[in-house]
Amino acid sequence: MSIDERALTEQVVASFAKTEDARLRTLMQTLVRHMHAFVREVEPTESEWMSAIRFLTATGKMCDDLVRQEFILLSDTLGVSMLVDAINHRLATGATDTTVFGPFYIEGMPERAYGENMAFTPGAPALVHGRVLTTTGEPVAGALVDVWQTADNGMYSGQDRAQPHGNLRGRYRTDAEGRYAITTIVPVSYSIPTDGPVGQMLEATGRHPWRPAHLHFMIEAPHHRSLVTHLFDEDDPHLDSDAVFGVKPSLKVRYRERSPDEAVGRAFGFQSRFREAYYDFILERE
């Protein structure tokens, strides 16, 4: 006798009915309903389903404890990370937009002084500075501004073992006026890793793996909601086709060319021409 497909779904859903944690019960029952609906809609062959299981197994094998997190990369490239971000950060009017965390953050990077250079590899010199403010325009003093970016070769330190420890990473503090300043290099667009299952998925579906040039920021301050976001170079050609769907119009900045003889160049000790980007981050109170 053939199985009743919908009855099977309800039987599996019912198997979680005694889960004591109400949220866990909801998550598992809803997951079952949606997964079963997907299978009924696409009707995969047994061979296709086994390929999917192999794909997920290979994704797990590409993860490590330090830098590489292929499951985050998969979530990013399917737009799930941005959807989760949007649901969890419905911010007050005026607060800076959030975007994806990304798979290459490393904890415990060096504390750096105001304006300190975090670039130990070559690139176009840059100054990124501005203020951290509340939604009512008050400065947020002592905010922790954790920043990271790729080198000119499109790779992050940790991912690229040839880079010095802490290269293009740092933890800065805002001053009494909420000001932050970072000396670095102009970010470059780069390809997300394509040597794993996610890269195979992108190739098979005709998608490119490029991310527009950006800096990552995680900003924390007491009594304020933490902010995870990027700043994107407004001239990058990949802004409209980011492989992880992370671009928001409000997060674009211009890198203006400056002379070391200008006031800002003298203030930060530049010896040659550099690029300047200015951006104020707005934090929402908890």
C-alpha positions in Angstrom: 0.0 0.0 0.0 1.4 3.4 -1.0 2.1 5.9 1.7 -0.1 9.0 2.2 2.4 11.7 1.6 0.6 14.4 3.6 -0.2 12.1 6.4 3.5 11.3 6.6 4.3 15.0 7.0 1.8 15.4 9.9 3.1 12.2 11.5 6.6 13.7 11.6 5.3 17.0 12.8 3.4 15.3 15.6 6.6 13.5 16.7 7.9 16.8 18.1 4.7 17.6 20.0 6.2 16.7 23.4 9.3 19.0 22.9 9.3 21.0 26.2 11.0 24.1 24.7 8.2 25.8 22.9 10.5 27.7 20.5 12.4 24.5 19.6 9.1 22.8 19.0 8.0 25.5 16.6 11.3 25.5 14.8 11.3 21.8 14.2 7.7 21.4 13.2 7.9 24.4 10.8 11.1 23.1 9.4 9.5 19.7 8.7 6.5 21.3 7.0 8.6 23.5 4.7 11.1 20.7 3.8 8.3 18.3 3.0 6.6 21.0 0.9 9.8 21.5 -1.0 10.3 17.8 -1.7 6.7 17.5 -2.8 7.1 20.5 -5.2 10.3 19.5 -6.9 10.0 15.7 -6.6 13.7 14.9 -6.4 15.0 11.6 -7.6 16.8 9.4 -5.1 20.0 10.2 -6.9 19.4 14.0 -6.7 18.6 13.7 -3.0 21.8 11.8 -2.4 23.7 14.5 -4.3 22.2 17.1 -2.0 23.4 15.1 1.1 26.9 14.8 -0.4 26.9 18.6 -1.0 26.0 19.3 2.6 28.6 16.8 3.8 31.3 18.4 1.7 30.2 21.9 2.9 30.8 20.8 6.5 34.2 19.3 5.7 35.3 22.8 4.4 34.7 24.4 7.7 37.3 25.0 10.4 37.5 26.6 13.8 39.5 29.7 12.8 38.6 31.3 9.4 36.8 29.1 6.9 33.0 28.7 7.5 31.5 27.3 4.3 28.0 27.0 5.8 28.1 30.8 6.4 29.2 31.2 2.8 26.3 29.0 1.6 23.9 31.0 3.7 25.3 34.3 2.3 25.1 33.2 -1.3 21.5 32.0 -0.9 20.5 35.4 0.5 19.5 33.7 3.8 22.0 35.7 5.9 20.7 39.0 4.6 17.1 37.9 5.3 17.9 36.9 8.9 19.8 40.2 9.2 16.8 42.2 8.0 14.4 40.4 10.3 16.6 40.9 13.4 17.5 44.5 12.7 14.3 46.5 12.1 16.0 49.6 13.3 14.8 53.0 14.4 14.7 55.7 11.8 18.1 57.1 11.2 20.1 54.2 12.5 22.9 52.9 10.2 21.8 49.9 8.1 23.2 46.5 8.9 24.5 43.9 6.6 26.0 40.4 6.7 28.7 39.4 9.2 30.7 37.3 6.8 32.8 34.2 7.4 36.2 35.7 8.0 36.0 37.6 11.3 38.7 36.7 13.8 38.3 37.6 17.5 41.0 39.2 19.6 42.6 41.4 17.1 44.9 44.2 18.3 43.7 47.3 20.0 44.8 50.3 17.9 45.2 54.0 18.6 43.2 56.7 17.0 44.4 56.9 13.3 46.8 54.0 13.6 47.7 52.2 10.4 46.4 48.6 10.3 47.9 47.8 6.9 51.1 45.8 6.8 50.9 44.9 3.2 51.0 47.2 0.1 48.1 49.1 -1.3 46.7 52.5 -2.0 46.9 54.5 1.3 43.6 55.5 2.7 42.1 57.3 5.7 38.6 56.2 6.9 37.2 58.3 9.6 34.0 59.9 11.0 31.9 59.8 14.1 29.8 57.3 16.0 26.5 59.0 17.1 23.1 58.3 18.6 20.0 58.6 16.6 19.5 62.0 18.2 23.0 63.2 17.1 24.9 62.8 20.4 28.5 61.4 20.3 29.1 57.9 21.5 32.4 58.1 23.4 34.5 54.9 24.0 32.6 52.9 21.3 34.6 49.8 20.1 35.0 49.9 16.4 36.2 46.5 15.2 37.2 46.6 11.5 38.6 44.1 9.0 39.2 43.9 5.3 41.1 42.0 2.6 44.5 42.8 1.3 45.2 43.9 -2.3 45.2 40.2 -3.3 41.6 39.9 -2.3 42.3 37.7 0.7 41.9 38.2 4.5 44.6 37.6 7.0 44.1 34.2 8.5 42.7 33.0 5.2 46.0 34.0 3.6 48.6 32.6 5.9 51.4 34.7 4.2 49.9 37.9 5.7 51.2 39.2 9.0 49.1 38.5 12.1 46.4 41.2 12.5 47.0 42.6 9.0 44.1 44.9 8.0 42.3 44.1 11.2 42.0 46.3 14.3 39.9 47.4 17.3 39.7 51.2 17.6 38.0 53.3 20.2 36.0 56.5 19.6 37.2 59.7 21.5 35.1 62.0 23.7 33.5 63.5 20.6 32.6 60.1 19.1 35.3 60.3 16.5 37.1 57.3 15.0 40.0 57.2 12.5 41.6 54.3 10.7 44.6 54.4 8.4 44.6 51.6 6.0 44.6 50.8 2.2 41.7 51.3 -0.2 39.7 48.1 -0.3 39.4 46.0 -3.4 36.7 43.9 -4.9 37.4 40.1 -4.5 36.0 36.7 -5.2 34.6 34.7 -2.4 36.3 31.3 -2.1 35.3 29.0 -5.0 37.4 26.0 -4.1 34.5 24.3 -2.2 30.9 23.3 -2.6 29.6 26.9 -2.7 32.0 27.7 -5.6 30.7 24.6 -7.4 27.1 25.8 -6.8 27.8 29.2 -8.3 29.6 27.8 -11.3 26.8 25.3 -12.0 24.1 28.1 -11.8 26.0 30.6 -13.9 26.6 33.1 -11.0 29.8 35.1 -10.4 31.6 34.9 -7.1 32.5 38.6 -6.7 32.0 40.9 -3.8 32.3 44.7 -4.2 35.2 46.5 -2.4 34.3 47.1 1.3 35.4 47.3 4.9 33.7 45.3 7.6 32.7 47.0 10.8 31.3 45.7 14.1 30.6 48.6 16.5 29.7 48.1 20.2 28.9 50.6 23.0 27.1 50.2 26.3 23.4 50.7 26.2 23.3 50.6 22.4 22.5 47.9 20.0 25.6 46.4 18.3 26.0 47.3 14.7 27.5 44.9 12.1 27.8 46.5 8.7 30.1 47.3 5.7 31.2 50.4 3.9 31.3 49.9 0.1 33.3 51.8 -2.4 30.7 53.7 -4.5 32.7 53.2 -7.7 32.9 49.5 -7.6 31.5 47.7 -10.6 30.0 44.8 -8.5 27.6 46.9 -6.4 24.5 45.7 -8.2 25.5 42.0 -8.3 27.1 41.3 -4.9 27.5 37.5 -4.6 26.0 37.7 -1.0 23.4 40.4 -1.6 24.9 42.6 1.1 24.9 46.1 -0.6 22.6 48.8 0.7 22.6 52.3 -0.9 23.1 54.0 2.5 26.4 52.2 3.0 28.3 53.5 -0.1 31.2 55.9 0.4 33.5 57.9 -1.9 37.2 57.6 -1.6 38.4 61.1 -2.5 42.0 61.7 -3.5 43.9 63.9 -1.1 47.3 65.5 -0.9 49.6 65.1 2.1 49.8 68.9 2.2 46.1 69.3 3.0 45.1 69.8 6.6 43.8 66.2 6.9 47.0 64.8 5.4 49.1 66.7 7.8 46.9 65.8 10.8 47.4 62.0 10.1 51.0 62.1 9.0 50.6 61.1 5.3 53.8 61.4 3.3 52.2 60.9 -0.2 48.8 61.2 -1.9 46.0 59.1 -0.3 42.3 58.5 -0.4 39.9 59.8 2.2 36.5 58.3 3.1 34.2 59.9 5.7 31.2 58.2 7.3 29.2 58.7 10.5 27.7 55.6 12.1 24.4 55.9 13.9 23.7 53.5 16.8 20.3 52.7 18.1 19.8 52.7 21.9 18.8 49.4 23.4 
